[in-house]
């Protein structure tokens, strides 16, 4: 028997069990022949028309006999047309779950109630919906029959309300039940009710549900007489062990239990099909073909994805989003996903290539280095949870790009702003700091002045927040502060997309971060923006992460120089100074041929690359050309710096250890780039002025203005003297000035009370207390300006600069009405709260409830009424209604932070 006949016979035997088709690797493992040779013989059999080829990853083959049998069997064609059979893995890992699902739907007379088991993201919700589609396709239920989806976890804190949602409510069943309300069971009559997170249903609710399963009827909450009969199939789902969380009397009434496999339990070919479909989905969404290099596909195939298909889809969306961003910003004619566009944890997947080389070769053997996925190709139906990036994600990116370009920001800055927190950076950043450095080692990486400030802040935080902070927070905050201070000094934009979330969910930590920012500003002569305060709050809110977290990969560093020990001597000094072995040395004796040195360098780069790229520091000659050639040959991004010296190697190593990206490291040594970007386009604000006024003539006003200017010593503030001829004329002139200027205060010999403008007595100026008041007003105004500028990226419905000024007027009004005085950092917190409150109300966001509202309202009823009146102007302007929960919260902020002397 020839080899080709042996391969053909082997295929016939295997396909008895593998109806979907046989791959080259399946045969190679049995007859112990190289996979590439098997593929060659299979292609010959295909050309001889003895086999049918099924394109995919991997390519599958079937005998022509099998194909003919299926043509003569109409039932097979029918099965392949239904929704369940279209799922990726229908013939592989999901074969048994699908057969069970069909049986549950078809079982006479009314089908079987079903329980779906599986971890987060395995696709329980989609699987339930496909069971519903299958029931319609097989005419077990009407095409118009409802499919009701409900997540029990949404009402986990209110068991009675959860029961009411499912079974309905009888009027008068509880306070607020002013009418009869149908439950989900009645709404799902003649169809399917899908109850996700069923383990959240209380024992009482489970008993009511299995009563319905037994009898076909139920009573709404509060109903004592009438019964409701419905015909509903129940599909429940849980991530937990049903024996631990569900009543035995409940589970034994659900005869069909289906366990869905995790992503790790599915084959690489299934995973490839999922990746292919998700990218096609994104291609369809953006209306462009998406290209992706082979290494990126390999990373998606092999990386650890603990949250299953839901996370895989989300991670693919992140990669597509970054590629889309580059496409729009750089006006490229194509949309390409490179390794640099992948989340860090995804890039690690390529490190496992050796363990899966045969499978990867089988999957990708016939592909080019760059793969193309088109939105025009047929979509495959999948089972995944759709709780990921919203449908308008790309529109948001485009809108931000356009708005940032309008203010003159360049493409690099736009990329930096929009990418900064797209991958849940913070938790990974803290979790990555696993090595416990000694103090003297950290001192070599982070400036000692920063370490002293961090120690001071954390001691204060321990006292204020009553919690301990371990070394990871100390090191993480130290590393972070060095980079953020550097960015602030360079006037580089800091954007925190989680700002509102942090402010709401970590209120105490956010207020403390404002105090910490004051310390930092004072020590380093900077102004910490609001977005950075949000990042600081994350450190104070963070819990410690486990010691077993894998360290984030870092940029590799190689020093290659001519001479027997030139590079190694320099690297030894650098590694010993920093206390690490991160930098690798390669010495090139003068007698060594460049070809040999090239191979040595290439092998070393492949060894040390962790998916973040490698920096080569070289002296001269052929070494300067190695980087680009190795990059092209291996796909590892290599960047070369050809001005090697010990200080430069020290700085590159320091930045690599701190997690700088390859681009950041290399760009920091481009002097033109480093010094030309010192200024960032700023919003043009109205000029700040202080008015001095006197009834006795303009000469007196000028004299007061001269005193204020000399004592204030602030060149950014103009002092404008004015004569008060009569009050009406003076008010008109001031109102006209408001159009061009921001009037910070009026200084005068007699009291002048104009709405929204503080008054300072000339006598107070002479005894210096008035100068302190003016400085506080100036600092407060600068704070509102910074908040207004920062909120531009965060607010959807309103202008940050406008609402921040309105918040300033509101705070002054409330302080006056309540006769309180709150510190500046608390004013910042109240301003942020007010701005986000208005924006959320305009967006229709459901706001949180104030704990023990009734008790608080009884104690502070007068204060709440006063604040409500102060808020009326905003309610009218924006067409909103601010409820008692939010009013109570605002009152609490003022009352608890009152600095007034009683």
C-alpha positions in Angstrom: 0.0 0.0 0.0 1.4 3.4 -1.0 1.6 6.3 1.5 -1.3 8.2 -0.2 -3.6 5.1 0.1 -2.6 4.7 3.8 -3.6 8.3 4.5 -6.9 7.9 2.6 -7.8 4.7 4.6 -6.8 6.4 7.9 -9.2 9.3 7.0 -12.0 6.9 6.4 -11.6 5.4 9.8 -11.3 8.7 11.6 -14.3 10.3 10.0 -16.6 7.8 11.5 -16.2 9.7 14.8 -15.4 13.1 13.3 -18.4 13.8 11.1 -17.4 17.5 10.6 -14.2 16.5 8.9 -10.6 15.3 9.5 -7.5 17.6 9.7 -3.9 16.8 8.7 -2.8 16.8 12.3 -5.4 14.2 13.2 -3.9 11.8 10.6 -0.3 12.7 11.4 -0.7 11.8 15.0 -1.9 8.3 14.1 0.5 7.3 11.3 3.4 9.3 12.8 4.2 11.3 9.7 5.1 14.9 9.4 2.0 17.1 9.2 3.2 19.0 6.2 3.7 15.8 4.3 0.2 14.6 5.2 -1.2 18.0 4.0 0.5 17.5 0.7 -1.0 14.0 0.2 -4.5 15.3 1.3 -4.3 18.0 -1.3 -3.4 15.4 -4.0 -6.5 13.4 -2.9 -8.6 16.5 -3.2 -7.3 17.2 -6.7 -8.1 13.6 -7.6 -11.7 14.4 -6.4 -11.5 11.6 -3.9 -11.9 14.1 -1.0 -13.9 17.2 -0.2 -12.0 20.1 1.3 -13.7 22.3 3.9 -12.0 25.7 4.3 -11.4 26.9 7.8 -8.9 26.8 10.5 -7.8 24.1 10.4 -8.6 22.9 6.9 -10.8 19.8 7.1 -11.2 16.9 4.7 -14.1 14.4 4.1 -14.5 11.5 1.8 -16.8 12.0 -1.2 -18.9 9.1 0.1 -19.8 11.1 3.3 -20.8 14.1 1.2 -23.1 11.9 -1.0 -24.7 10.4 2.1 -25.6 13.8 3.4 -27.1 14.9 0.1 -29.5 11.9 0.3 -30.4 12.6 3.9 -32.7 15.6 4.1 -32.8 15.5 7.9 -29.1 16.5 8.1 -29.7 19.5 5.9 -32.7 20.4 8.2 -30.6 20.2 11.3 -27.8 22.3 9.8 -30.3 25.1 9.2 -31.4 25.6 12.8 -29.9 28.2 15.1 -28.3 25.9 17.6 -26.3 24.2 14.8 -24.8 27.5 13.7 -22.9 28.1 17.0 -19.1 27.9 16.8 -18.3 24.5 18.3 -21.6 22.9 17.5 -19.9 19.8 16.2 -17.1 19.9 18.8 -17.3 21.0 22.4 -20.9 22.1 22.3 -22.2 18.9 20.6 -23.6 17.3 23.9 -25.0 20.6 25.2 -26.8 21.2 21.9 -28.3 17.7 21.9 -29.5 18.2 25.4 -31.0 21.6 24.5 -32.9 20.1 21.5 -34.3 17.3 23.8 -35.4 19.9 26.3 -37.3 21.9 23.7 -38.8 18.9 21.9 -39.7 16.7 24.9 -43.5 16.1 24.9 -45.9 17.5 25.8 -44.5 20.9 26.9 -40.7 20.5 26.9 -38.4 20.3 29.9 -37.5 23.2 32.2 -33.7 23.7 31.9 -30.8 24.8 34.1 -27.6 26.2 32.4 -24.4 25.9 34.3 -21.1 27.7 33.5 -18.7 30.5 34.5 -19.0 34.1 33.7 -18.8 34.7 29.9 -19.3 31.2 28.6 -22.4 32.2 26.8 -25.4 31.1 29.0 -27.5 34.0 28.0 -27.0 33.6 24.3 -27.4 29.8 24.5 -30.8 30.3 26.2 -31.9 32.7 23.4 -30.8 30.2 20.7 -32.9 27.5 22.5 -35.8 29.9 22.1 -35.0 30.4 18.4 -34.8 26.6 18.0 -38.2 26.3 19.6 -39.7 28.7 17.1 -37.9 27.1 14.1 -39.3 23.7 15.0 -42.7 25.2 15.7 -42.8 24.0 19.2 -43.9 27.6 20.1 -45.4 30.3 18.0 -43.2 32.6 16.1 -44.7 35.5 18.0 -44.1 33.8 21.4 -42.2 36.0 23.9 -38.7 35.5 25.2 -38.3 37.3 28.5 -34.8 37.8 29.9 -34.3 38.7 33.5 -31.2 38.9 35.8 -32.1 38.0 39.4 -28.8 39.8 40.6 -30.4 43.1 39.7 -32.6 42.8 42.8 -30.3 40.9 45.1 -30.6 43.5 47.9 -34.4 43.3 47.9 -35.8 39.7 47.8 -39.4 40.8 48.0 -39.1 43.1 45.0 -37.3 40.3 43.1 -40.3 38.0 43.8 -42.7 40.7 42.8 -40.8 41.2 39.4 -41.3 37.5 38.6 -44.8 36.8 39.9 -46.4 40.2 39.9 -48.0 42.2 42.6 -51.6 42.6 44.0 -52.6 46.1 44.7 -51.9 46.9 48.4 -49.4 44.1 48.9 -46.9 46.6 50.3 -46.5 50.3 50.7 -46.4 51.9 47.3 -48.2 49.0 45.5 -51.0 51.3 44.3 -52.1 49.0 41.4 -52.0 45.5 40.2 -48.9 44.7 38.2 -48.2 41.6 36.0 -45.1 39.7 36.6 -42.6 38.2 34.1 -44.2 34.8 34.3 -47.5 36.2 33.0 -45.7 38.3 30.3 -43.9 35.1 29.1 -47.1 33.1 28.6 -46.8 30.7 25.7 -43.0 31.5 25.5 -39.8 31.2 27.4 -38.7 32.9 30.6 -34.9 33.1 31.1 -33.8 33.7 34.7 -30.1 34.5 34.9 -28.2 34.3 38.2 -31.0 32.1 39.6 -29.0 31.4 42.7 -29.9 35.0 43.7 -33.5 34.0 44.1 -34.5 33.6 47.8 -35.7 30.2 49.1 -39.2 31.7 49.3 -39.0 32.6 45.6 -37.6 29.2 44.7 -40.6 27.5 46.4 -43.0 29.7 44.6 -41.3 28.9 41.3 -41.3 25.1 41.8 -45.0 25.4 42.9 -45.7 26.8 39.5 -43.6 24.1 37.8 -45.6 21.4 39.6 -49.1 22.9 39.1 -49.0 25.3 36.2 -50.4 28.2 38.2 -49.2 30.8 40.7 -50.4 33.6 42.9 -49.0 37.2 42.6 -47.4 38.7 45.7 -50.3 39.7 48.1 -52.9 37.7 46.2 -54.9 35.2 48.4 -57.7 34.1 46.2 -57.2 34.1 42.4 -54.8 31.8 40.6 -53.1 32.6 37.3 -52.5 29.8 34.8 -49.8 30.2 32.2 -47.8 28.0 29.9 -44.1 29.0 30.2 -40.9 27.1 29.7 -38.3 28.2 32.2 -34.6 28.3 31.4 -32.5 29.2 34.4 -28.7 29.9 34.6 -26.2 30.2 37.3 -22.4 30.5 37.8 -22.5 28.7 41.1 -22.8 25.0 42.2 -26.6 24.4 42.3 -26.2 22.0 45.3 -24.8 24.8 47.4 -27.1 27.7 46.4 -30.4 26.2 45.2 -33.0 24.2 47.2 -33.0 20.5 46.5 -36.7 20.6 46.0 -36.2 23.2 43.3 -33.3 21.5 41.4 -35.1 18.1 41.3 -37.9 19.8 39.4 -35.6 20.9 36.6 -34.7 17.6 34.9 -32.4 19.0 32.2 -29.1 20.4 33.4 -26.7 21.6 30.7 -23.1 22.6 31.5 -21.4 24.9 28.9 -17.6 24.6 28.5 -15.1 27.3 29.4 -12.9 28.8 26.7 -10.0 26.8 28.0 -12.0 23.6 27.4 -12.6 24.5 23.7 -10.2 23.7 20.9 -7.9 26.2 19.3 -9.9 25.8 16.0 -13.1 26.9 17.8 -11.2 29.8 19.4 -10.0 30.8 16.0 -13.6 30.8 14.7 -14.6 33.0 17.6 -11.8 35.4 16.9 -12.6 35.5 13.2 -16.3 36.2 13.9 -15.6 38.9 16.5 -13.2 40.8 14.1 -15.8 40.5 11.3 -18.4 42.0 13.7 -16.1 45.0 14.3 -15.4 45.2 10.6 -19.2 45.3 10.0 -19.6 48.0 12.7 -16.9 50.4 11.3 -17.7 49.6 7.7 -14.0 48.8 6.8 -12.0 45.6 6.3 -9.8 44.9 9.2 -6.2 43.6 8.8 -4.4 41.8 11.6 -0.8 40.4 11.6 -0.3 36.8 12.3 1.5 37.3 15.6 -1.5 39.2 17.0 -3.8 36.3 15.9 -1.5 33.9 17.7 -1.6 36.1 20.9 -5.4 36.0 20.8 -5.3 32.2 20.4 -3.0 31.5 23.3 -3.4 34.1 26.0 -5.0 33.3 29.3 -8.6 34.5 29.2 -10.2 33.6 32.5 -13.5 35.3 31.8 -14.2 33.2 28.7 -15.9 34.3 25.5 -17.2 37.5 26.9 -13.7 38.7 27.8 -12.3 37.4 24.5 -14.8 39.5 22.6 -14.0 42.6 24.8 -10.3 42.2 24.3 -10.7 41.9 20.5 -12.8 45.1 20.6 -10.0 46.9 22.5 -7.5 45.8 19.8 -9.9 46.9 17.0 -10.6 50.2 18.9 -6.9 51.1 19.1 -6.4 50.2 15.4 -9.4 52.3 14.5 -8.0 55.2 16.5 -4.7 55.0 14.6 -6.6 54.7 11.3 -8.6 57.9 12.0 -5.8 59.9 13.6 -3.1 59.1 11.0 -5.5 59.1 8.0 -4.3 55.7 6.9 -6.1 54.0 4.1 -6.4 50.7 6.0 -7.2 49.5 9.5 -4.4 47.3 10.8 -4.1 45.5 14.2 -0.5 45.1 15.4 0.9 43.7 18.6 1.1 47.1 20.0 -2.7 47.5 19.7 -3.4 44.5 21.9 -4.0 44.7 25.7 -0.8 43.8 27.6 -2.3 40.5 29.0 -3.2 39.5 25.5 0.3 40.0 24.1 1.7 37.5 26.6 -0.1 34.8 24.6 2.6 34.6 22.0 5.1 33.5 24.7 3.3 30.1 24.6 4.0 29.5 20.9 6.5 26.7 21.6 4.0 24.6 23.5 1.4 24.9 20.7 3.6 25.1 17.6 2.0 22.1 15.8 -1.6 23.3 16.4 -0.8 26.9 15.4 1.0 25.7 12.2 -2.1 23.6 11.4 -4.4 26.5 11.9 -2.4 29.2 10.2 -0.3 27.2 7.7 -2.0 28.6 4.6 -2.2 32.2 5.8 0.0 35.2 5.0 1.8 37.3 7.6 -1.2 39.7 7.6 -4.8 38.4 7.6 -7.8 40.3 6.2 -11.4 40.1 7.6 -14.1 41.8 5.7 -17.5 42.9 6.9 -19.0 41.6 3.7 -18.3 38.0 4.5 -21.0 35.9 6.1 -21.4 36.3 9.8 -21.2 33.3 12.1 -23.7 33.1 15.0 -22.0 32.8 18.4 -22.8 32.3 22.0 -21.4 35.2 24.0 -22.5 37.7 26.6 -22.9 41.2 25.1 -22.0 43.1 28.3 -19.0 44.8 26.7 -18.2 48.1 24.9 -21.4 49.8 23.7 -22.5 50.0 20.1 -21.5 53.6 19.8 -17.9 53.1 21.0 -16.4 54.1 17.7 -18.6 57.1 17.3 -17.4 58.3 20.7 -13.8 57.9 19.5 -14.5 59.9 16.4 -16.3 62.7 18.3 -13.4 63.0 20.7 -10.8 63.0 17.9 -12.7 65.8 16.1 -13.1 67.9 19.3 -9.4 67.5 20.2 -8.3 68.4 16.7 -10.4 71.6 16.8 -8.4 72.9 19.8 -5.1 72.2 17.8 -3.9 69.0 19.6 -1.6 66.8 17.5 -2.2 63.2 16.6 0.3 61.8 19.1 -1.4 63.6 22.0 -4.8 62.5 20.8 -3.7 58.9 20.9 -2.3 59.3 24.4 -5.4 60.8 25.8 -7.8 58.3 24.3 -5.6 55.2 25.1 -4.6 56.0 28.7 -7.1 53.9 30.7 -8.7 51.7 28.0 -7.4 48.5 29.5 -8.2 48.7 33.2 -4.6 49.8 33.7 -4.7 50.5 37.4 -5.3 47.1 38.8 -2.7 45.5 36.5 -0.3 48.3 37.5 -0.6 47.6 41.2 -0.8 43.8 40.7 2.4 43.9 38.7 4.6 45.1 41.5 5.5 41.7 42.9 9.2 42.2 43.7 9.9 43.6 47.1 12.6 46.2 46.7 14.9 47.4 49.4 14.7 51.1 50.2 18.2 51.8 48.8 17.2 50.0 45.5 14.0 52.1 45.1 16.1 55.2 45.8 18.1 54.4 42.7 15.0 54.4 40.5 12.7 57.0 42.1 13.9 60.4 43.3 14.4 60.5 47.0 12.3 63.7 47.4 9.3 61.8 45.9 9.8 58.9 48.3 9.7 61.3 51.3 6.5 62.8 50.1 4.9 59.4 49.5 5.8 58.3 53.0 4.3 61.5 54.4 1.1 61.1 52.4 0.6 57.4 53.3 1.1 58.1 57.0 -1.5 60.9 56.8 -3.8 58.5 54.7 -3.4 55.8 57.4 -4.7 58.3 60.0 -7.4 59.9 57.9 -8.8 56.8 56.2 -8.1 54.3 59.1 -6.5 51.7 56.9 -3.0 50.3 56.3 -1.1 50.5 53.1 1.5 47.8 52.3 4.7 48.1 50.3 3.0 47.5 47.0 1.0 50.7 47.4 4.1 52.5 48.5 6.1 51.4 45.5 3.2 51.8 43.1 2.5 55.4 44.3 6.2 56.3 44.1 6.6 55.1 40.5 3.3 56.7 39.5 4.1 60.1 41.1 7.5 60.3 39.4 5.8 59.9 36.0 2.8 62.1 36.7 4.9 65.0 38.1 7.1 64.7 35.0 4.0 64.9 32.8 2.5 67.9 34.7 5.8 69.8 34.5 5.8 69.2 30.7 2.2 70.4 30.6 1.2 67.0 29.0 -2.5 66.2 29.2 -3.7 63.8 31.9 -7.1 62.2 31.3 -8.9 59.9 33.7 -12.0 58.3 32.1 -13.0 56.8 35.5 -13.1 60.2 37.3 -16.8 60.3 38.0 -16.9 56.6 39.0 -14.0 57.1 41.4 -15.6 60.2 42.9 -18.9 58.4 43.5 -17.6 55.1 44.7 -14.6 56.2 46.7 -15.8 59.4 48.1 -13.6 59.5 51.2 -10.5 58.6 49.3 -11.2 61.2 46.7 -11.5 64.0 49.3 -8.2 62.8 50.9 -6.6 62.8 47.4 -7.3 66.5 47.2 -5.4 67.0 50.4 -2.5 64.9 49.1 -2.5 66.9 45.9 -2.0 70.1 48.0 1.1 68.5 49.6 2.5 67.4 46.2 1.8 70.9 44.6 3.6 72.6 47.5 6.6 70.3 47.4 7.1 70.3 43.6 5.7 73.7 42.6 3.1 72.2 40.3 -0.7 72.3 39.9 -2.2 68.8 40.1 -5.2 68.5 37.7 -8.5 67.0 38.8 -8.0 63.9 36.6 -4.7 63.1 38.4 -6.5 63.5 41.7 -8.7 60.7 40.6 -5.7 58.5 40.0 -4.3 59.3 43.4 -7.7 58.3 45.0 -7.4 54.9 43.3 -4.2 54.2 45.2 -5.8 55.1 48.5 -8.9 52.9 47.6 -6.9 50.0 46.4 -6.7 46.7 48.2 -3.5 44.6 48.2 -3.2 42.0 45.4 -2.0 38.5 45.8 1.7 37.6 45.7 1.1 35.2 42.9 0.2 37.8 40.3 2.5 37.6 37.3 4.7 40.6 36.7 3.8 42.8 33.7 6.2 42.4 30.8 8.7 45.2 30.3 10.7 46.6 27.4 13.9 44.6 27.0 17.3 46.5 27.0 20.5 45.4 25.2 23.8 47.2 25.1 25.9 46.0 22.1 29.4 47.6 21.6 32.7 46.9 19.9 35.5 45.6 22.1 36.0 42.6 24.4 34.3 43.9 27.5 33.2 47.5 26.7 29.4 46.7 26.8 29.6 44.2 29.7 31.5 46.7 31.9 29.0 49.4 31.3 26.0 47.1 31.9 27.5 45.8 35.1 27.7 49.3 36.5 24.1 50.1 35.5 22.6 46.9 36.9 24.5 47.3 40.2 23.4 50.9 40.6 19.7 50.0 40.0 19.8 46.7 41.8 18.5 44.6 38.9 19.7 42.3 36.0 17.4 43.9 33.5 20.0 45.2 31.0 21.8 42.6 28.8 25.3 43.2 27.4 26.8 41.9 24.1 30.4 42.5 23.4 31.7 42.4 19.8 35.4 41.7 19.6 37.0 43.5 16.6 37.9 40.2 15.0 34.2 39.0 15.0 32.4 39.0 11.7 29.2 41.1 11.6 27.2 38.0 10.4 28.1 36.1 13.5 27.3 39.1 15.8 24.0 39.6 14.0 22.9 36.0 14.8 24.0 36.3 18.4 22.1 39.6 18.8 19.0 38.2 17.1 18.9 35.1 19.4 19.4 37.3 22.5 16.5 39.6 21.4 14.2 36.6 20.9 15.2 35.3 24.3 14.5 38.5 26.3 11.5 39.9 24.4 8.4 39.7 26.5 6.0 41.2 23.9 6.9 44.8 24.7 9.8 45.2 22.3 13.5 45.8 22.8 15.8 48.9 23.0 19.3 48.4 21.5 22.0 50.8 22.7 25.0 50.7 20.3 28.2 52.6 19.6 28.8 52.5 15.8 29.3 50.6 12.6 27.2 47.6 11.6 25.6 47.4 15.0 23.4 50.5 14.2 21.7 48.5 11.4 20.9 45.3 13.3 17.7 46.6 15.0 15.6 47.2 11.8 16.8 43.9 10.2 15.9 41.8 13.3 12.5 43.6 13.6 11.7 42.7 10.0 13.0 39.1 10.3 11.4 38.2 13.7 8.5 40.6 14.1 9.9 41.8 17.4 9.9 45.6 17.5 13.5 46.7 18.0 14.5 50.4 18.4 18.1 51.6 18.3 19.7 54.4 20.2 23.2 55.0 18.8 24.6 57.4 21.4 25.4 55.0 24.2 26.9 56.1 27.5 26.5 55.0 31.1 24.1 57.8 32.1 21.9 57.0 29.0 21.9 53.3 29.7 21.0 54.0 33.3 18.0 56.2 32.3 16.8 53.7 29.7 16.9 50.9 32.3 15.1 53.0 34.9 12.3 53.8 32.5 12.0 50.2 31.3 11.7 49.0 34.9 9.0 51.6 35.6 6.9 50.3 32.8 7.5 53.0 30.1 6.5 51.8 26.6 9.0 51.4 23.8 7.9 54.6 22.2 8.1 56.6 25.4 11.7 55.4 26.1 13.0 56.2 22.6 11.1 59.5 22.3 12.6 60.7 25.5 16.0 60.7 23.8 14.8 62.7 20.8 15.7 66.2 21.9 13.6 67.8 19.3 10.6 65.9 20.5 11.5 66.4 24.1 11.8 70.2 24.1 9.4 71.2 21.3 6.3 69.9 23.1 6.6 72.0 26.2 3.5 74.0 25.5 0.0 72.6 25.1 -2.8 74.6 23.6 -4.9 76.1 26.3 -8.5 77.3 26.3 -8.7 81.1 26.2 -10.4 82.4 29.3 -11.6 85.9 30.3 -9.0 88.0 32.0 -9.3 88.1 35.8 -9.7 91.6 37.3 -10.3 93.2 40.7 -12.3 96.4 40.8 -11.4 99.2 43.3 -14.2 101.7 43.9 -14.7 104.9 45.8 -17.5 107.5 46.1 -14.9 110.3 46.6 -13.4 110.1 43.1 -11.3 108.1 40.7 -8.1 109.3 42.4 -9.0 107.5 45.6 -9.9 104.4 43.6 -6.4 104.5 41.9 -4.7 104.8 45.3 -6.5 101.8 46.6 -5.7 99.9 43.4 -2.0 100.7 43.8 -2.0 99.4 47.4 -3.8 96.2 46.3 -1.4 95.6 43.4 1.7 96.1 45.6 0.4 93.8 48.3 -1.1 91.2 46.0 2.0 90.8 43.8 0.1 88.8 41.2 0.9 89.8 37.6 -2.0 87.7 36.2 -4.6 89.9 37.9 -5.4 93.4 36.6 -6.7 96.0 39.1 -9.3 98.4 37.6 -10.1 101.6 39.6 -13.6 103.0 39.1 -15.6 105.9 40.5 -19.1 105.4 41.9 -21.1 108.2 40.5 -24.4 106.5 41.4 -25.3 102.9 42.2 -27.3 102.3 39.0 -24.6 103.6 36.7 -21.9 101.7 38.6 -23.9 98.4 38.3 -24.4 98.9 34.5 -20.6 99.4 34.0 -19.8 96.3 36.1 -22.3 94.2 34.1 -20.7 95.4 30.8 -17.3 94.5 32.2 -18.6 91.0 32.9 -18.8 90.4 29.2 -15.0 90.7 28.8 -13.6 89.9 32.2 -14.0 87.6 35.2 -14.5 90.0 38.2 -13.0 88.3 41.2 -13.9 91.0 43.8 -14.7 94.6 44.5 -12.6 96.5 46.9 -14.1 99.7 48.3 -14.5 102.2 51.1 -18.1 101.5 51.5 -20.0 98.2 51.2 -21.1 97.4 47.6 -23.2 94.2 47.4 -23.5 93.0 43.8 -24.8 89.4 43.2 -22.0 86.9 42.6 -19.2 89.3 43.3 -17.5 89.3 46.8 -16.8 92.6 48.5 -13.6 93.4 50.5 -13.3 96.5 52.6 -10.5 98.9 51.9 -9.8 98.9 55.7 -9.2 95.2 55.6 -6.7 95.7 52.7 -4.7 98.1 54.9 -4.5 95.6 57.8 -3.6 92.7 55.4 -6.6 90.5 56.3 -8.2 91.7 53.1 -5.2 90.6 51.0 -5.5 87.1 52.5 -9.2 87.2 51.5 -8.3 88.2 47.9 -5.6 85.4 47.7 -8.2 82.9 48.8 -10.7 84.2 46.1 -7.9 84.0 43.5 -7.0 80.4 44.5 -10.7 79.5 44.4 -11.2 81.0 41.0 -8.1 79.1 39.6 -9.6 75.9 41.0 -12.9 76.5 39.2 -11.0 77.2 36.0 -9.1 74.0 36.3 -12.2 72.0 37.0 -14.0 73.5 34.1 -11.1 72.6 31.8 -10.8 69.1 33.1 -14.5 68.3 32.9 -14.5 69.0 29.2 -13.6 65.3 28.5 -16.1 63.9 31.0 -19.4 65.7 30.6 -21.7 64.7 27.8 -24.6 67.2 27.9 -23.1 70.4 29.3 -20.1 72.7 29.0 -17.7 72.0 31.9 -16.4 75.6 32.0 -20.0 77.0 32.2 -21.3 74.5 34.8 -18.2 74.9 37.0 -18.9 78.7 37.2 -22.5 78.0 38.0 -21.4 75.6 40.7 -19.2 78.4 42.2 -22.2 80.7 42.4 -24.3 78.0 43.9 -21.7 77.2 46.6 -21.4 80.8 47.6 -25.2 81.1 47.8 -25.5 78.0 50.0 -22.6 79.1 52.3 -24.4 82.4 52.7 -27.9 80.8 53.3 -26.6 78.1 55.7 -24.1 80.5 57.3 -21.2 78.1 56.9 -17.8 78.2 55.3 -16.2 75.1 53.8 -12.5 74.5 52.8 -11.3 74.8 49.3 -10.8 71.1 48.7 -14.3 70.4 49.9 -15.6 73.0 47.5 -13.8 71.2 44.7 -15.6 68.0 45.7 -19.0 69.7 45.8 -18.3 71.3 42.4 -17.4 68.0 40.8 -20.5 66.4 42.4 -22.8 69.1 41.2 -21.4 69.1 37.6 -21.7 65.3 37.3 -25.1 65.4 39.0 -26.6 67.8 36.4 -25.0 65.8 33.5 -26.3 62.5 34.9 -29.8 63.8 35.3 -29.8 65.1 31.7 -28.6 61.6 30.6 -31.4 59.9 32.5 -29.0 58.1 34.9 -30.6 56.5 38.0 -29.0 58.2 41.0 -28.0 56.5 44.2 -30.1 56.7 47.4 -29.2 58.5 50.5 -29.0 56.2 53.5 -31.5 56.9 56.2 -33.0 59.8 54.3 -36.0 60.2 56.6 -33.9 60.6 59.8 -31.6 63.1 58.1 -34.5 65.1 56.7 -36.2 65.3 60.1 -32.9 66.7 61.6 -32.0 69.1 58.8 -35.4 70.0 57.3 -34.6 73.8 57.3 -31.2 73.3 55.7 -32.6 71.1 53.0 -35.3 73.6 52.2 -32.7 76.4 51.9 -30.5 74.3 49.6 -33.5 73.3 47.5 -34.2 77.0 46.9 -30.6 77.6 45.9 -30.8 74.8 43.4 -34.0 76.1 41.8 -32.1 78.2 39.3 -30.2 75.2 37.9 -33.4 73.1 37.8 -35.1 75.8 35.7 -32.2 76.3 33.4 -31.5 72.7 32.6 -35.1 71.4 32.9 -34.4 68.9 35.6 -35.7 67.9 39.1 -33.1 67.4 41.9 -34.6 65.0 44.4 -34.3 64.8 48.2 -31.6 62.1 48.0 -29.2 64.4 46.3 -30.2 67.5 48.3 -29.5 65.6 51.5 -26.1 64.6 50.2 -25.2 68.2 49.4 -26.4 69.4 52.8 -24.3 66.7 54.4 -21.2 67.9 52.6 -21.7 71.5 53.8 -22.7 70.6 57.4 -19.9 68.1 58.1 -17.2 70.3 56.6 -18.1 73.6 58.1 -15.0 75.6 59.1 -17.0 78.6 60.5 -16.2 79.7 64.0 -19.3 79.2 66.1 
